[in-house]
Each structure stands twice: as C-alpha cells, then as structure tokens.
Amino acid sequence: MSFGFLGIQFGFALQNANVSRIFETLGGTEIALYWLAAPVTGLLVQPIIGYMSDRTWHPTLGRRRPFFLIGAIMASLALLIMPNASVLWMAVGMLWILDTSINISMEPFRALVGDLLPSSQRTMGFATQTFFIGVGAVVASLLPYIFTNWFGIANTAPEGMIPDSVKWSFYVGGVVFFSAVLWTVLRTKEYPPEDLEEFEAENRSKGFLDGVKETVMGIFSMPKTMLQLAVVQFFLLVCAFLHVDLHYQRPYQPCIWHYRSYLRPL
C-alpha cells in the first residue's frame, strides 16, 4: 500500500538535489523564481486532485489508483527528459510537469491509508509511508555519488552540459518511480462505495464550483490540530526554500551572510 512512496520520494529527492545544478548549467540565474513551481503546483494541484479522487470510481483501478498511475507515468517521463534539456526554458517546464505529476500521485496515497485501514492501524500506515519516504530520499540523493565513485561515471562535464552521473541518476529515478507506484497499483485492492449508483448520481449533481466552495470552506472548518500543523508547515517550507536559494543561487552567495567567505577556509 505504501511502497509507491519510495518512488515518489525518488522524484522529490532528485529534483531537490540536482535541479538547481541543471538550471545553472543551462545559464539560469533566477533560481528562486524557477523554484516557484514546487509551492504553486502543490497549492493548486493537491486540493483539486483530492476533490477529484474522492469522487472517482473506476471499475478496474478503483478510486485512488487511477491518479497513482497517471502521475507516475507523467513524472517518470519528466525525470527522463529533465537531464537532457538543451535550453533553460525546457528544464523549467519539466520542473513544472514533474512537480504537478508528483502531486497527482502523492495526494491520493495519503488518502489511501484512511480508505483501507481501520483507525487502530492508521498510525502504523502513515509511519510506513514515512519509512519509505526516508529510504527514498537517502538513496536518491546518493545516486550521483554512487555512479561517480562506484561506477566511474563522470560527475563533471563541459560548460553547458549536464554530467553523466546526474543523467543516470534521473534515469534510475524514473524507473524506480514508475515501478514502485505500479507495485502499489497492482498489489492493492480498493473497495467500491456501498451504494455505487447513489455515489455516481451525487457526483454528477456537483460541478467544479462546488469543489472550489468545499475546499475553501474546509480551510475554515478544519480541526484546531490541523491549523496548528499548518503553521508549522508554513515555517518549515519557508526554511526549505531559503535553503534552496542560499545554497544553489550563486549570484546571491557573495552578499548573503558572506556565504563564500565562510566556505573559503574549508
């Protein structure tokens, strides 16, 4: 049920560790601007996919698995194309597609635990997801190092070219992403609504604006604990993207806290 998260985290870790390097290689300077893809796609895609998957039932794939499969196919293709981008706009476009695809797969994965597990087992279900997230992040982040130091694949390239170690990391990531999600799609069984006809009739009676209204109202009616977690998540993401800006945007490094001067003795 949660194994697909291993592949999803491969996608996240590879982009976090290597995409800024790809942008710089292709001549990009506004790294923070390019990275708007991540929060914007999360803000827009997750509520839409959550609403849609709650109201979906496919006779073969069920409720959540159609979104797993669509997102995995798109994300895997984006991972294969990203390191072969020849111009900056192509790489930035692939980041938007990759983040959108990851969100399409990831959001229903979280809901699947609530769908299939009793309340007594949900903590273990989410803990299992967290385990696969951690494993995927560590292994994917190490891939360029592994290819360079274990297999002798070059980690440097001529100016304007992306190193082979990064390319192979993305190729492996694309295969792992699709394979891990496909395993969950094939090995997990979902159960149809108790009254399928009523479920379908109710969905036909609601349109896109009803979904927007439900999403907005949900923000104001969510439990207090969710609001507290939202505040924590807000500051966590601020720190995460400050890290991306500080560590990967070279034009800012000389002026932000004299970053290079601290590294020079090392």
N, C-alpha and C positions, 0 to 999 in steps of 0.2 A: 504493500500500500504506500509506503513512504520512500521506497527505493528510488523513485524518479527524482526525488530531491537531490540525490547525488549528482545527476546530470545537470539539473538546473543550477546548482552551485558551481559546477564546472564553468558554465557560461558566465555567471557573475564574476567569479574569481579571475578568469582570463581577461575579461574586459577591464576590471579594476586595476589589474597589474600591468597590462600591456597596451591598452588603447591610447593612453596619453602619449606613450612612446611612438605609436604609429602615427598619431597626429603630428607630432614634432618632426618625425622623419619625412612626412609629406609637406612640411613647411608651415604647419599650423602654429599660431601664436596665441590665439584666444582660447586656451584650453578650457577654462571655466565656462565659457559660453557654449562650447561644444557639449560639455557635460550636462547641460540643462536637459538633455534627452532623458536622463535617468529619472529625475524627480517629476518631470512633466508627464512622461508616459505612465509612471506609477500613479500619479494623481488622476489621470483621465481613464486609463485602461482598467485599473483594478475595480473601481465601482461598476463600470459598465459590464465587465466580464462576470463579476459576482452576481449582478442582477440577471444577466442572461443565463448563466449556468443554473441558477435557482429555478428558472422557468423552462429548462430544456429537458426533453426526454427522447433519446434516440433508441430505437428498438434493439440495436446491437451494442452500441457503445455506452448507453445509459445517459447519465446527467453530466458528470464531470469529465469523463474520458474523451469526449469529442474535443474539448478545449485543450486537454493534455496533448493530444495528437497534433492538432493544428499548430499549437505553439511550438511543439518540439520540432516539427518539420521546418517551420519558418526560422527558428533560432539556429538550428543546425546548418541550414543553408547560409545564414548570415555569418556564422562562425567560419565557414569555409571560404566565403568571399572576402571577409574583412581584411585578412593579411595580404590579400592580392590586390587591394585597392591601389590604383595607379595615381589617383588625384585625391586631394583633401576632401572635396565635397562627397566623393563616393564613400570614403571612410566614415564621415559624419552621418551620411544617410544610412549606412549599415549599422551604426550605433543606435540610431532611432529604431530601425527594424528589429535589431537584436533585443533592445530593452522592451519594446512592445511585445515581442514574441515570448520573452521570458515571463512577463506579467500575465500573458494569456495562459501559460501553463501553470504558473505558480499559484495564482489566486484560488483556482478550484482545488488544488492539492490540499490547502489548509481546510477547505470546507469538507473534503472527503473524510477526514478524521471524524468530524462531527456527524456526518451522514451514517457512517458504518460502525462506529464504536460506541458502546454504552458509556455513560458518564463516568463510570468507575475506571475505564481504560483509556480515557481521552488524554490524561496527563502522560501516560506512557506512549501514546500515539504521537503526541507533539514532541516528546523527548526523543523518540526515534527519528523524527524528522530533523531535529536539531543535531543529532549524531551524524546523519548523512550530510547535512549542511557543513559541519565541521570537517569531515573527511574530504568532501569535495573541494572545499576551499583550500585546504592544505596541499592536496595532491596537485590540483590545477595550478596553484601558484608556483609550485616547484617544477613544473614541466619544462620551462626554458632552461633551468639549471640542469635538470636531468638529461635533456637532449645534448647540452653542451659538454657536460662533464662525464657522462656515462657513454654517450654515443659519438662524441666528437663532432657534433653538428655546430656550425659556426654561429656565434652569438653577435657577430658584427657583420656589417655589410657596407658597400659603397654608399656615399651620400645619396639620399632619396630612395634607398632600397630598404626593405624590411628584412631583418635577419632570418635565416632559415630556421633557427631554433624557435622563433616566435611563430613562424608559419606552421611548423609541425605541431606546435602546442595547440594552435587553433584547430588544426585538422583532427587531432585526437579528441579535443574538446567537443567538436561537432559530432563525432561518432559516439562518444560517451553520453552526450546529452540525449541524442535520439534513442540510443539503446536502453538507457536507464528508464526513460519515460515509457518507452514501448513495453518494457518488462512490467511496469505497473498497469498499463492499459490491458495487457493480455492476461495478467495474473490476478486482477482484482474484479470482483463481481459487485455490481450495484443492483439495488432493488427498486422496482418501479413504484410510483405513488400508489396508495391503496385504491384510489378511485381515479384511474387514468383519464377517463372521459371528462370528469369534472375538472381535473388538473389542466387539461388542454383547453377546455372551454373558458376557464378563468384567465388563462394566458392570452387567448385570442381577444378577450374583452379589454385588455390593458395595452396601452401603447408606450411609445418612447417617453413621452412627457410624464406618464405615471411613474416610470422608473426614475426619472430625474427627481420628481417630488419625493418618492420614497427614500432616495439616497440623501437628499437634503434634510428631510425630517429625521432620518436616522442619526444624523450628527447631533441634533438637539435632544434626542431621546435616549441616547446610549447610556449605559450604566456609568456610575461615577468612576469605577475602576478603569474603564476604557478611556475616559477622559484623562485620568492620571497617566496612563500609559502613553497616550497621545502626546502629552507634554514632554515626557522622557524621550520619546521617539523623535520629536521635533529637534531637541538639542543634540541628540545623537547624530542625526543626519547633517546638522549644521557643522559639527566637528568632522564628520566623514568627508564632506565636500571641501572644507577648509584644508584638510589633509591632501586631497587631490590637487587643489590649487597650489598649495605651498610646495609640495614635493615634485610636481610634474610640470609646472609652468615656469620655465627657465627665465623669461623676461622679468618676472617679479622677484626672483630669488635674491638679487643684489639689494633690493630695497626693503624686503620684509624681514625684519629682525636680523639683517646682515647674515642671512642663511649660509651663504657660501663661506663667509669668514669663519663660521663655526666648524665647517667641514674641512677647511684647509689643513689644520694640524693633523687630521686623520689620514 
